[in-house]
């Protein structure tokens, strides 16, 4: 028996897969939060999973704070063991929208085998397109639309995504499991794109504004019928709460003002950029 466990085998017609991981590239819960939101909105049901046994390190030397993230999760209430969980790596399906969602924890071990589990399921159900969602801390202020950084496999994909208001990245450095999936997807003939939100480096909590920015792109790309009003309200409340907390931090407020000025000058560098932004907001002209 392999690590991939398929509980149900529904008949699917060219489904699309969206994947997210906890751990690296999940700042602001953008990766896991996006999958969680879509799972709830689409009422997607679990139909497969990856057995975690081969892929994680649970016992490392070091202090409790350093190693806590590697340990399984447990819950004890009034002296009674309520729950004990190993890392979850689960696939969910909404047949109506033809979307498979995958939520997992980036593995510590055997990356190739872990990636092959994902592609084994993709090939079995004829998935032809995969989208990874992630985030990284950058110079985007909380009061502005998060930039979405994108990497793809070829120029045709790049051309198709240009109208989604994404930026194509230049990067050299440590890789995530999503980058390995990119590499494998090319070998397996499956189209894959990474959509990564740039989030404010000075905010460490869940970021609904970045989640909304990513999901808006996915809704357009995949033609999903989802009402995002609740997510937009959460984004506005998020910005309002941050603004309120900044009233007592004048030094940080001044630094954020500089970030806003830099963001605005970069975003609206030309009249054409400004007109494009207006169209994206649904405004044809002032």
Secondary structure, DSSP 8 states (H G I E B T S, - for coil): --SEEES-----SS-EEEEEEESTT-GGGHHHHHHHHHHHHHT-EEEEEE-GGGT-----SS-HHHHGGGS-EEEEETTEEEEEE----EEEEETTTTEEEEEEE--SS-HHHHHHHHHHHHHHTT--EEEEEEEEEES--TTS---EEEE-SSHHHHHHHGGG--EE----S---HHHHHHHHHHHHT-EEEEEEEEEETT--S--HHHHHHHHHHHHHHHT-----HHHHHHHHHHHHHHHHHHTT-HHHHHHHHHHHHHHHHHHTSSHHHHHHHHHHTT-S--
